[in-house]
Amino acid sequence: MTLKIQIYSSVFSALFGILFSVSMNYCYKKVRIKNRYGRIAFNLFFVLIHVIGYYMILEKINNGILHPYCILSVLAGFIIAEILHYKVANKLHI
């Protein structure tokens, strides 16, 4: 795999981590499911949809090859988005 494709993969993975964090925060604020099994089903469906979307786009970028740095990039993007969300929420007192 060329360096250009590796950079595309890692940038996409980081952006996907940010997207996942934002969509997770939005969905958990908007969707209130009191049933325990309903929450489990929603969480499984939510994660499954995001994982399928990630692999479909990763398939277009680098033939669906998942490297450890892709996983680290998703995790880094998620953590960065959570930190920014926490700081913004504290400043706005949400």
All heavy atoms as an XYZ file, in Angstrom:
772
protein
N       0.857     -1.177      0.000
C       0.000      0.000      0.000
C       0.904      1.241      0.000
O       1.870      1.322      0.746
C      -0.883     -0.027      1.252
C      -1.894      1.064      1.261
S      -3.074      1.099      2.612
C      -3.037     -0.476      3.355
N       0.540      2.185     -0.826
C       1.361      3.388     -0.945
C       1.119      4.323      0.234
O       0.119      4.205      0.953
C       1.041      4.132     -2.247
O      -0.300      4.597     -2.191
C       1.225      3.236     -3.460
N       2.031      5.245      0.402
C       1.932      6.211      1.483
C       0.693      7.090      1.330
O       0.026      7.425      2.309
C       3.196      7.070      1.527
C       3.257      8.133      2.621
C       3.211      7.471      3.989
C       4.504      8.961      2.467
N       0.365      7.428      0.099
C      -0.809      8.267     -0.172
C      -2.098      7.575      0.310
O      -2.938      8.202      0.952
C      -0.874      8.549     -1.670
C      -1.963      9.481     -2.091
C      -1.866      9.710     -3.596
C      -2.943     10.627     -4.087
N      -2.853     10.847     -5.527
N      -2.227      6.307      0.033
C      -3.412      5.557      0.462
C      -3.421      5.417      1.983
O      -4.479      5.490      2.614
C      -3.462      4.185     -0.227
C      -3.683      4.381     -1.718
C      -4.559      3.320      0.354
C      -3.626      3.108     -2.529
N      -2.274      5.230      2.593
C      -2.203      5.137      4.052
C      -2.634      6.443      4.704
O      -3.337      6.433      5.716
C      -0.789      4.769      4.493
C      -0.417      3.353      4.170
C       1.008      3.040      4.587
O       1.722      3.877      5.117
N       1.418      1.809      4.329
N      -2.230      7.564      4.124
C      -2.624      8.866      4.666
C      -4.121      9.061      4.504
O      -4.800      9.505      5.437
C      -1.816     10.001      4.002
C      -0.359      9.919      4.437
C      -2.414     11.358      4.349
C       0.560     10.843      3.693
N      -4.663      8.717      3.342
C      -6.113      8.810      3.131
C      -6.861      7.947      4.142
O      -7.869      8.361      4.708
C      -6.493      8.376      1.719
C      -6.180      9.364      0.633
C      -6.004      8.939     -0.665
C      -6.056     10.724      0.886
C      -5.711      9.830     -1.686
C      -5.767     11.620     -0.117
C      -5.592     11.166     -1.398
O      -5.302     12.052     -2.396
N      -6.364      6.739      4.366
C      -7.021      5.830      5.307
C      -7.005      6.373      6.722
O      -8.022      6.317      7.433
C      -6.338      4.465      5.292
O      -6.420      3.879      4.034
N      -5.874      6.897      7.150
C      -5.787      7.386      8.529
C      -6.580      8.672      8.721
O      -7.220      8.854      9.760
C      -4.327      7.573      8.953
O      -3.699      8.519      8.134
N      -6.599      9.554      7.725
C      -7.398     10.786      7.829
C      -8.882     10.436      7.832
O      -9.653     10.956      8.646
C      -7.055     11.768      6.691
C      -8.058     12.893      6.605
C      -5.660     12.322      6.887
N      -9.304      9.535      6.955
C     -10.694      9.103      6.946
C     -11.070      8.469      8.274
O     -12.154      8.712      8.808
C     -10.966      8.120      5.804
C     -12.267      7.409      5.963
C     -13.460      8.090      5.780
C     -12.297      6.079      6.332
C     -14.674      7.448      5.953
C     -13.499      5.431      6.500
C     -14.698      6.112      6.313
N     -10.195      7.648      8.823
C     -10.487      6.978     10.092
C     -10.645      7.984     11.223
O     -11.544      7.849     12.061
C      -9.390      5.976     10.424
O      -9.357      4.948      9.461
N      -9.792      8.996     11.261
C      -9.915     10.021     12.302
C     -11.212     10.805     12.134
O     -11.918     11.063     13.123
C      -8.714     10.963     12.257
N     -11.551     11.167     10.910
C     -12.813     11.879     10.674
C     -14.011     11.003     11.008
O     -15.022     11.483     11.521
C     -12.888     12.355      9.224
C     -11.910     13.457      8.840
C     -11.994     13.748      7.353
C     -12.152     14.703      9.660
N     -13.898      9.706     10.745
C     -14.977      8.791     11.092
C     -15.132      8.689     12.610
O     -16.249      8.589     13.119
C     -14.741      7.405     10.502
C     -15.881      6.479     10.752
C     -16.999      6.516      9.939
C     -15.855      5.591     11.803
C     -18.066      5.684     10.174
C     -16.910      4.749     12.054
C     -18.021      4.797     11.235
N     -14.023      8.703     13.342
C     -14.094      8.687     14.802
C     -14.813      9.914     15.333
O     -15.616      9.834     16.263
N     -14.555     11.070     14.728
C     -15.244     12.299     15.124
C     -16.726     12.197     14.794
O     -17.584     12.528     15.625
C     -14.595     13.515     14.433
C     -13.185     13.730     14.979
C     -15.441     14.770     14.607
C     -12.373     14.745     14.200
N     -17.043     11.706     13.594
C     -18.443     11.530     13.197
C     -19.159     10.562     14.130
O     -20.304     10.801     14.531
C     -18.525     11.019     11.756
C     -19.914     10.626     11.286
C     -20.749     11.870     11.025
C     -19.839      9.752     10.063
N     -18.508      9.483     14.494
C     -19.111      8.498     15.390
C     -19.393      9.105     16.759
O     -20.453      8.883     17.344
C     -18.202      7.278     15.525
C     -18.779      6.191     16.375
C     -19.855      5.452     15.918
C     -18.249      5.902     17.610
C     -20.398      4.448     16.694
C     -18.778      4.904     18.391
C     -19.849      4.173     17.937
N     -18.470      9.889     17.268
C     -18.665     10.526     18.565
C     -19.823     11.515     18.531
O     -20.666     11.523     19.435
C     -17.386     11.251     18.989
O     -17.603     12.003     20.148
N     -19.875     12.330     17.494
C     -20.945     13.326     17.379
C     -22.298     12.647     17.236
O     -23.269     13.006     17.909
C     -20.668     14.279     16.188
C     -21.874     15.141     15.881
C     -19.458     15.140     16.494
N     -22.372     11.626     16.380
C     -23.652     10.947     16.190
C     -24.062     10.174     17.441
O     -25.244     10.096     17.764
C     -23.603     10.027     14.970
O     -22.671      9.004     15.155
N     -23.111      9.624     18.163
C     -23.423      8.920     19.397
C     -23.985      9.887     20.444
O     -25.000      9.610     21.080
C     -22.190      8.221     19.956
C     -22.478      7.394     21.193
S     -21.013      6.670     21.905
C     -20.232      8.113     22.573
N     -23.346     11.032     20.610
C     -23.833     12.014     21.574
C     -25.220     12.514     21.195
O     -26.091     12.666     22.054
C     -22.869     13.199     21.673
C     -21.611     12.836     22.416
O     -21.610     11.980     23.282
N     -20.521     13.476     22.057
N     -25.453     12.754     19.915
C     -26.755     13.236     19.460
C     -27.845     12.179     19.680
O     -28.917     12.494     20.188
C     -26.683     13.616     17.978
C     -27.997     14.103     17.432
C     -28.449     15.380     17.739
C     -28.792     13.299     16.637
C     -29.657     15.837     17.254
C     -29.993     13.743     16.151
C     -30.427     15.012     16.465
O     -31.630     15.450     15.993
N     -27.557     10.961     19.289
C     -28.568      9.898     19.423
C     -28.895      9.612     20.883
O     -30.053      9.383     21.225
C     -28.093      8.625     18.741
S     -28.257      8.673     16.967
N     -27.912      9.598     21.743
C     -28.185      9.283     23.143
C     -28.922     10.413     23.849
O     -29.588     10.184     24.847
C     -26.905      8.933     23.886
C     -26.398      7.549     23.533
C     -25.063      7.244     23.592
C     -27.263      6.546     23.108
C     -24.595      5.994     23.261
C     -26.806      5.296     22.773
C     -25.472      5.025     22.858
O     -25.012      3.780     22.533
N     -28.814     11.632     23.335
C     -29.593     12.732     23.911
C     -31.020     12.731     23.398
O     -31.939     13.114     24.110
C     -28.931     14.077     23.597
C     -27.706     14.335     24.419
C     -27.118     15.687     24.108
C     -25.846     15.900     24.900
N     -25.222     17.180     24.592
N     -31.219     12.320     22.138
C     -32.543     12.388     21.523
C     -33.385     11.136     21.749
O     -34.596     11.219     21.823
C     -32.426     12.640     20.007
C     -31.817     13.982     19.693
C     -32.720     15.099     20.171
C     -32.099     16.435     19.861
N     -32.826     17.537     20.425
N     -32.750      9.982     21.824
C     -33.493      8.733     21.932
C     -33.529      8.299     23.389
O     -32.492      8.047     23.997
C     -32.843      7.637     21.056
C     -33.569      6.324     21.218
C     -32.814      8.064     19.607
N     -34.721      8.231     23.918
C     -34.911      7.777     25.300
C     -35.682      6.463     25.283
O     -36.882      6.437     25.069
C     -35.714      8.804     26.100
C     -35.125     10.189     26.094
C     -34.113     10.327     27.177
N     -33.702     11.726     27.243
C     -32.480     12.094     27.471
N     -31.562     11.211     27.665
N     -32.174     13.366     27.511
N     -34.980      5.364     25.474
C     -35.611      4.043     25.496
C     -35.534      3.528     26.924
O     -34.447      3.356     27.473
C     -34.900      3.078     24.525
C     -34.939      3.628     23.111
C     -35.542      1.707     24.589
C     -34.134      2.820     22.113
N     -36.676      3.265     27.517
C     -36.713      2.817     28.909
C     -36.563      1.309     29.025
O     -36.088      0.809     30.027
C     -38.006      3.272     29.549
C     -38.092      4.786     29.600
C     -39.270      5.243     30.403
C     -39.427      6.723     30.191
N     -39.116      7.535     31.267
N     -36.966      0.586     27.987
C     -36.872     -0.860     27.998
C     -35.414     -1.286     27.855
O     -34.700     -0.814     26.972
C     -37.712     -1.432     26.848
C     -37.756     -2.938     26.830
O     -37.160     -3.605     27.672
N     -38.457     -3.471     25.862
N     -34.957     -2.179     28.720
C     -33.563     -2.613     28.716
C     -33.205     -3.290     27.398
O     -32.155     -3.032     26.812
C     -33.324     -3.560     29.874
C     -31.923     -4.081     29.948
C     -31.753     -4.997     31.126
N     -30.413     -5.524     31.134
C     -30.039     -6.577     31.798
N     -30.921     -7.211     32.541
N     -28.817     -7.002     31.756
N     -34.070     -4.175     26.919
C     -33.804     -4.884     25.673
C     -33.873     -3.941     24.467
O     -33.173     -4.137     23.484
C     -34.770     -6.057     25.508
C     -34.590     -7.088     26.600
C     -35.572     -7.292     27.556
C     -33.418     -7.834     26.684
C     -35.398     -8.229     28.565
C     -33.226     -8.760     27.695
C     -34.224     -8.956     28.628
O     -34.049     -9.865     29.624
N     -34.706     -2.940     24.571
C     -34.773     -1.937     23.517
C     -33.483     -1.144     23.408
O     -33.014     -0.843     22.313
N     -32.893     -0.799     24.573
C     -31.610     -0.088     24.576
C     -30.501     -0.949     23.986
O     -29.664     -0.472     23.224
C     -31.241      0.325     25.998
C     -31.886      1.580     26.461
C     -31.227      2.086     27.718
N     -31.090      1.038     28.724
C     -31.706      1.017     29.900
N     -32.483      2.007     30.248
N     -31.536      0.034     30.732
N     -30.490     -2.237     24.361
C     -29.462     -3.144     23.835
C     -29.607     -3.283     22.329
O     -28.617     -3.216     21.587
C     -29.541     -4.520     24.539
C     -29.118     -4.375     26.001
C     -28.664     -5.544     23.829
C     -29.356     -5.617     26.838
N     -30.841     -3.445     21.859
C     -31.087     -3.571     20.422
C     -30.689     -2.285     19.692
O     -30.076     -2.336     18.620
C     -32.553     -3.902     20.158
N     -31.029     -1.134     20.273
C     -30.657      0.137     19.648
C     -29.143      0.285     19.572
O     -28.608      0.704     18.541
C     -31.271      1.307     20.419
C     -30.856      2.641     19.889
C     -31.404      3.138     18.724
C     -29.889      3.397     20.547
C     -31.013      4.361     18.210
C     -29.496      4.619     20.052
C     -30.059      5.102     18.888
N     -28.445     -0.038     20.652
C     -26.979      0.075     20.661
C     -26.342     -0.846     19.624
O     -25.411     -0.443     18.914
C     -26.425     -0.232     22.042
C     -26.689      0.874     23.024
O     -26.895      2.011     22.639
N     -26.706      0.540     24.295
N     -26.828     -2.079     19.543
C     -26.283     -3.012     18.558
C     -26.539     -2.525     17.137
O     -25.642     -2.556     16.285
C     -26.892     -4.399     18.749
C     -26.394     -5.179     19.960
C     -27.181     -6.464     20.118
C     -24.923     -5.469     19.860
N     -27.743     -2.038     16.872
C     -28.083     -1.527     15.551
C     -27.249     -0.296     15.221
O     -26.727     -0.168     14.113
C     -29.578     -1.204     15.492
C     -30.038     -0.726     14.160
C     -30.106     -1.593     13.084
C     -30.399      0.593     13.976
C     -30.521     -1.153     11.839
C     -30.819      1.053     12.750
C     -30.879      0.171     11.665
N     -27.092      0.601     16.178
C     -26.320      1.825     15.995
C     -24.867      1.509     15.635
O     -24.325      2.038     14.661
C     -26.397      2.657     17.282
C     -25.633      3.938     17.241
C     -26.168      5.053     16.621
C     -24.388      4.039     17.828
C     -25.467      6.245     16.586
C     -23.683      5.218     17.801
C     -24.229      6.325     17.178
N     -24.247      0.636     16.395
C     -22.847      0.285     16.150
C     -22.719     -0.485     14.840
O     -21.789     -0.241     14.060
C     -22.283     -0.521     17.335
C     -20.919     -1.100     17.009
C     -22.192      0.357     18.575
N     -23.648     -1.384     14.569
C     -23.592     -2.169     13.342
C     -23.682     -1.284     12.100
O     -22.922     -1.459     11.141
C     -24.719     -3.203     13.332
C     -24.740     -4.166     12.152
C     -23.511     -5.053     12.182
C     -25.993     -4.997     12.187
N     -24.581     -0.316     12.121
C     -24.709      0.598     10.985
C     -23.417      1.389     10.771
O     -22.944      1.552      9.633
C     -25.902      1.557     11.199
C     -27.212      0.785     11.135
C     -25.891      2.702     10.200
C     -27.476      0.119      9.810
N     -22.811      1.857     11.857
C     -21.571      2.632     11.722
C     -20.409      1.754     11.238
O     -19.590      2.197     10.430
C     -21.229      3.314     13.040
C     -21.993      4.571     13.250
N     -23.273      4.586     13.730
C     -21.664      5.857     13.023
C     -23.697      5.821     13.804
N     -22.737      6.622     13.370
N     -20.326      0.532     11.739
C     -19.242     -0.358     11.318
C     -19.391     -0.722      9.845
O     -18.407     -0.710      9.090
C     -19.204     -1.624     12.203
C     -18.297     -2.685     11.616
C     -18.754     -1.263     13.605
N     -20.604     -1.023      9.409
C     -20.823     -1.344      8.002
C     -20.474     -0.147      7.119
O     -19.810     -0.297      6.081
C     -22.277     -1.808      7.776
C     -22.480     -3.184      8.398
C     -22.617     -1.840      6.285
C     -23.915     -3.645      8.409
N     -20.896      1.035      7.526
C     -20.559      2.239      6.762
C     -19.063      2.478      6.696
O     -18.522      2.842      5.641
N     -18.371      2.252      7.819
C     -16.914      2.435      7.851
C     -16.224      1.484      6.875
O     -15.365      1.894      6.091
C     -16.403      2.212      9.272
C     -14.904      2.315      9.405
C     -14.276      3.544      9.331
C     -14.128      1.189      9.609
C     -12.895      3.653      9.445
C     -12.755      1.283      9.727
C     -12.143      2.510      9.651
O     -10.784      2.609      9.763
N     -16.600      0.220      6.904
C     -15.958     -0.748      6.020
C     -16.311     -0.522      4.561
O     -15.489     -0.772      3.683
C     -16.301     -2.181      6.425
C     -15.468     -2.649      7.586
C     -16.053     -3.016      8.779
C     -14.087     -2.710      7.499
C     -15.294     -3.433      9.852
C     -13.312     -3.122      8.565
C     -13.927     -3.487      9.730
O     -13.171     -3.891     10.786
N     -17.522     -0.061      4.282
C     -17.889      0.214      2.887
C     -17.034      1.337      2.306
O     -16.571      1.255      1.165
C     -19.376      0.566      2.794
C     -20.278     -0.629      2.955
S     -22.021     -0.202      2.972
C     -22.247      0.400      1.324
N     -16.813      2.385      3.101
C     -15.985      3.483      2.615
C     -14.513      3.081      2.592
O     -13.776      3.434      1.669
C     -16.222      4.755      3.459
C     -17.679      5.203      3.308
C     -15.282      5.870      3.037
C     -18.091      6.311      4.233
N     -14.090      2.313      3.599
C     -12.709      1.835      3.621
C     -12.439      0.908      2.434
O     -11.322      0.870      1.904
C     -12.413      1.120      4.937
C     -10.961      0.950      5.317
C     -10.305      2.312      5.496
C     -10.834      0.136      6.577
N     -13.458      0.198      1.997
C     -13.334     -0.657      0.810
C     -13.008      0.181     -0.431
O     -12.220     -0.222     -1.275
C     -14.632     -1.436      0.596
C     -14.649     -2.319     -0.613
C     -13.839     -3.578     -0.439
O     -13.698     -4.055      0.702
O     -13.324     -4.075     -1.453
N     -13.599      1.362     -0.526
C     -13.339      2.246     -1.665
C     -11.942      2.859     -1.603
O     -11.324      3.103     -2.636
C     -14.370      3.385     -1.709
C     -15.786      2.929     -1.822
C     -16.084      2.474     -3.212
C     -17.569      2.156     -3.309
N     -17.885      1.409     -4.479
N     -11.458      3.118     -0.386
C     -10.159      3.798     -0.234
C      -8.994      2.828     -0.430
O      -8.087      3.088     -1.217
C     -10.065      4.486      1.145
C     -11.093      5.600      1.236
C      -8.664      5.022      1.380
C     -11.169      6.243      2.595
N      -9.020      1.718      0.328
C      -7.853      0.832      0.276
C      -8.228     -0.656      0.235
O      -7.563     -1.482      0.840
C      -6.906      1.106      1.447
C      -7.509      0.721      2.773
O      -8.667      0.338      2.847
N      -6.723      0.810      3.815
N      -9.304     -0.953     -0.466
C      -9.749     -2.340     -0.646
C     -10.120     -3.020      0.667
O     -10.028     -4.236      0.793
C      -8.714     -3.171     -1.397
C      -8.481     -2.658     -2.786
O      -9.415     -2.174     -3.430
N      -7.249     -2.727     -3.251
N     -10.526     -2.264      1.655
C     -11.016     -2.811      2.913
C      -9.950     -3.371      3.823
O     -10.247     -4.156      4.721
N      -8.715     -2.985      3.624
C      -7.632     -3.477      4.474
C      -7.607     -2.636      5.747
O      -7.476     -1.414      5.703
C      -6.280     -3.399      3.740
C      -6.324     -4.253      2.485
C      -5.151     -3.840      4.660
C      -5.136     -4.065      1.578
N      -7.727     -3.307      6.872
C      -7.770     -2.614      8.161
C      -6.422     -2.793      8.856
O      -6.034     -3.905      9.210
C      -8.895     -3.175      9.032
C      -9.183     -2.467     10.318
C      -9.670     -1.050     10.036
C     -10.234     -3.203     11.108
N      -5.712     -1.696      9.039
C      -4.415     -1.715      9.699
C      -4.579     -1.192     11.126
O      -5.543     -0.493     11.435
C      -3.415     -0.835      8.948
C      -2.993     -1.407      7.647
N      -2.044     -2.383      7.544
C      -3.412     -1.151      6.379
C      -1.886     -2.705      6.268
N      -2.707     -1.971      5.549
N      -3.636     -1.505     11.993
C      -3.731     -1.004     13.374
C      -3.783      0.522     13.458
O      -4.453      1.071     14.325
C      -2.457     -1.538     14.041
C      -2.086     -2.739     13.246
C      -2.528     -2.452     11.844
N      -3.106      1.210     12.554
C      -3.135      2.669     12.616
C      -4.516      3.211     12.241
O      -4.869      4.309     12.651
C      -2.042      3.300     11.760
C      -2.113      3.019     10.293
C      -2.989      3.720      9.462
C      -1.302      2.065      9.727
C      -3.058      3.459      8.113
C      -1.357      1.801      8.380
C      -2.241      2.497      7.581
O      -2.303      2.235      6.249
N      -5.292      2.456     11.484
C      -6.672      2.875     11.190
C      -7.509      2.842     12.459
O      -8.281      3.762     12.728
C      -7.303      1.977     10.130
S      -6.606      2.173      8.492
N      -7.353      1.782     13.219
C      -8.095      1.669     14.483
C      -7.644      2.755     15.445
O      -8.473      3.383     16.126
C      -7.907      0.266     15.090
C      -8.499     -0.780     14.144
C      -8.558      0.172     16.465
C      -8.188     -2.195     14.516
N      -6.345      3.013     15.509
C      -5.845      4.076     16.383
C      -6.333      5.448     15.925
O      -6.617      6.313     16.760
C      -4.315      4.046     16.424
C      -3.703      2.850     17.147
C      -2.190      2.875     17.011
C      -4.104      2.830     18.605
N      -6.457      5.640     14.628
C      -6.966      6.915     14.112
C      -8.437      7.109     14.467
O      -8.854      8.209     14.829
C      -6.791      6.990     12.595
O      -5.445      7.001     12.251
N      -9.244      6.057     14.367
C     -10.648      6.143     14.772
C     -10.726      6.481     16.252
O     -11.491      7.356     16.674
C     -11.402      4.822     14.476
C     -12.770      4.825     15.127
C     -11.535      4.602     12.988
N      -9.938      5.798     17.055
C      -9.926      6.042     18.497
C      -9.464      7.461     18.815
O     -10.059      8.134     19.667
C      -9.024      5.020     19.190
C      -9.009      5.035     20.707
C     -10.399      4.725     21.252
C      -8.009      4.035     21.224
N      -8.439      7.934     18.136
C      -7.947      9.301     18.362
C      -9.001     10.332     17.976
O      -9.223     11.304     18.699
C      -6.657      9.538     17.578
N      -9.651     10.135     16.843
C     -10.713     11.047     16.432
C     -11.863     11.058     17.424
O     -12.416     12.112     17.750
N     -12.229      9.888     17.925
C     -13.302      9.780     18.919
C     -12.934     10.523     20.203
O     -13.728     11.278     20.747
C     -13.585      8.308     19.214
C     -14.719      8.088     20.158
C     -16.019      8.105     19.696
C     -14.491      7.868     21.503
C     -17.078      7.898     20.553
C     -15.533      7.664     22.380
C     -16.838      7.690     21.907
N     -11.724     10.317     20.673
C     -11.275     10.961     21.910
C     -11.197     12.473     21.741
O     -11.617     13.231     22.626
C      -9.922     10.364     22.363
C     -10.134      8.918     22.834
C      -9.293     11.203     23.465
C      -8.857      8.169     23.099
N     -10.684     12.926     20.618
C     -10.608     14.370     20.366
C     -12.001     14.984     20.347
O     -12.244     16.045     20.945
C      -9.852     14.652     19.051
C      -8.368     14.353     19.228
C     -10.054     16.086     18.584
C      -7.580     14.351     17.944
N     -12.945     14.320     19.689
C     -14.313     14.841     19.629
C     -14.960     14.855     21.014
O     -15.686     15.797     21.359
C     -15.151     14.017     18.664
N     -14.704     13.838     21.817
C     -15.270     13.799     23.168
C     -14.683     14.907     24.044
O     -15.397     15.533     24.826
C     -15.027     12.431     23.817
C     -15.894     11.336     23.262
C     -17.366     11.552     23.559
O     -17.721     11.872     24.702
O     -18.166     11.407     22.624
N     -13.395     15.151     23.927
C     -12.763     16.225     24.704
C     -13.328     17.581     24.284
O     -13.659     18.411     25.136
C     -11.221     16.176     24.541
C     -10.659     14.956     25.258
C     -10.578     17.452     25.066
C      -9.203     14.689     24.963
N     -13.448     17.804     22.981
C     -14.020     19.069     22.505
C     -15.473     19.213     22.926
O     -15.901     20.305     23.324
C     -13.902     19.169     20.989
C     -12.490     19.351     20.441
C     -12.503     19.316     18.924
C     -11.881     20.644     20.942
N     -16.235     18.133     22.882
C     -17.634     18.173     23.311
C     -17.736     18.521     24.798
O     -18.570     19.320     25.205
C     -18.302     16.829     23.041
C     -19.684     16.717     23.587
N     -20.726     17.483     23.121
C     -20.192     15.955     24.574
C     -21.821     17.185     23.785
N     -21.515     16.265     24.684
N     -16.868     17.924     25.597
C     -16.857     18.187     27.037
C     -16.513     19.653     27.320
O     -17.162     20.305     28.138
C     -15.861     17.256     27.712
C     -15.742     17.468     29.204
C     -16.753     17.060     30.067
C     -14.622     18.092     29.740
C     -16.641     17.253     31.429
C     -14.501     18.296     31.098
C     -15.511     17.869     31.933
O     -15.417     18.078     33.289
N     -15.509     20.182     26.611
C     -15.106     21.584     26.844
C     -16.194     22.547     26.399
O     -16.492     23.525     27.079
C     -13.808     21.888     26.114
C     -12.591     21.261     26.769
C     -11.327     21.670     26.083
C     -10.141     21.037     26.799
N      -8.872     21.489     26.246
N     -16.820     22.287     25.254
C     -17.888     23.165     24.768
C     -19.097     23.083     25.686
O     -19.723     24.103     26.009
C     -18.264     22.806     23.311
C     -19.532     23.506     22.881
C     -17.131     23.150     22.381
N     -19.441     21.880     26.139
C     -20.589     21.717     27.015
C     -20.363     22.434     28.359
O     -21.295     23.013     28.925
C     -20.853     20.231     27.271
N     -19.137     22.420     28.846
C     -18.853     23.119     30.110
C     -18.903     24.636     29.936
O     -19.343     25.344     30.830
C     -17.487     22.709     30.661
C     -17.549     21.392     31.368
O     -18.619     20.909     31.745
N     -16.413     20.774     31.548
N     -18.457     25.137     28.794
C     -18.499     26.574     28.571
C     -19.924     27.073     28.373
O     -20.267     28.171     28.765
C     -17.633     26.956     27.366
C     -16.167     26.885     27.677
C     -15.361     27.508     26.586
C     -13.906     27.285     26.937
N     -13.134     28.472     26.900
N     -20.756     26.244     27.730
C     -22.132     26.635     27.470
C     -23.084     26.202     28.586
O     -24.256     26.539     28.549
C     -22.614     26.045     26.141
C     -21.876     26.514     24.905
C     -22.404     25.790     23.682
C     -22.015     28.011     24.725
N     -22.577     25.450     29.536
C     -23.371     24.944     30.680
C     -24.567     24.123     30.214
O     -25.691     24.343     30.623
C     -23.829     26.084     31.589
C     -22.710     26.873     32.110
N     -21.780     26.359     32.988
C     -22.319     28.167     31.864
C     -20.903     27.296     33.278
N     -21.192     28.383     32.610
N     -24.304     23.189     29.321
C     -25.367     22.320     28.812
C     -25.488     21.112     29.707
O     -24.599     20.474     30.060
C     -25.091     21.901     27.349
C     -25.069     23.137     26.480
C     -26.112     20.905     26.856
C     -24.699     22.872     25.040
